[in-house]
Amino acid sequence: MAAAAKLVAGGSKVLPTWLIATYLLHTLGEICLSPVGLSYSTKLAPKRLAGQIMGMWFLSLSLGNLVAGLIAGQFDAKNLAAMPGQYMELVYCMVGLGAVLLIISRPVKRLMGNIE
């Protein structure tokens, strides 16, 4: 979307396939992440807390949607020149968070023991 915003800020028009591709990638990511997250939630939680941990998984999704809405509220449709930079800030944040998750994945796997 940063590339499309840059084109629009330059005065060009872009195809709606940018938006369709973005929705497609988000949907595919959700389809891949949700079953894995729910599976790990039930495997790692104590048996008596499994339902509550699954509820917390869905709570985390709702909080993520809240944060996304707050970030999207900062975009100004009248200030097209700022949009490419705002999209790139999102890219940098997500790459940074992905790096943090990669770093903590080994300690988490060690804590899991032999749970598969």
Beta strands, then each sheet from edge to edge (+ up, - down):
end
